[in-house]
Amino acid sequence: MCGNNTSTPLPAIVPAARKATAAVIFLRGLGDTRPVRPVTLNMNMAMPSWFGIIGLSPDSQGDESGIKQAAEKIKALIDQEVKNGTPSNGIILGGFSQGGTLYTGPIGGANRDISILQCHGDCDPLVPLMFCSLLVEKLKTLVNPANMTFKTYEGMMHSSCQQEMMDVKLFIDKLLPLQLIDVTKRPCVEVHQHHCSRV
C-alpha cells in the first residue's frame, strides 16, 4: 500500500502476486486507523484510534477493553495469514505510535524467542522517550532480552528518519530468511512512520 490515503477502508491488504511466503502487518497510529471512537485525551473527540487514551503519564489508566478488542482484530489478521499458508515465522507485526504498542502475544505459536525492534526519537514531544524505556523493560520480562533491540534517534520527533528505516529494513532482512523470499520478486514494503515498538 503506498501513499497516505486514510480514507481507504482498513485493513488494506495487498494480495500477493503468487503464493505468499511472508507478510508484514503494519499498524498505523492515532488518527490513521480504524475504528472511530471517542478519545478522552483529545477532549473525547471521535477519531480513528486502536483504543482509548486517557492520559499520557505512566500511571494513567489504560483502556483494557479497547486494547483487548484491538489485539483480537490483529490476531484475526495473523490467523488469516497463517490459514492462507504464510508460515508463522514469516509474519512480522510492526507499527507506528499507538499502532506500535499493540503486541498481541505469541505469533503463530512463537514463544519467548520472538525478536523485537523498538525505535524512538529522542525529541518526541508527544510520547516521551521515558515511556518507550518503560515498555522495553516490560517487554524484556515477556521475551528473551537477547532478542530485544531498542534504538533511539537523535533529533527525531514523532516521525521517522532514514536511519530508522534502514534499521527496520535490516531487522526484516534478518528475520525473513532468503529461502522464504523469491529474491527476483522480493516485495517492496513501503514503511510509513515507525515509532515506539515493533513486534
VENSULVEN-V980143 format. One line per field, one symbol per residue. ss: DSSP state (H for helix, E for strand, - for the rest). A space follows every 50 residues. Layout:
ss = ???
This chain:
ss = ----------------------EEEEE--------EEEEHHH--EEEE-- --E--------E-HHHHHHHHHHHHHHHHHHHH----HHHEEEEE-HHHH H--------------EEEEEE-------HHHHHHHHHHHHHH--HHHEEE EEE--------HHHHHHHHHHHHHH--HHH--HHH------------E-
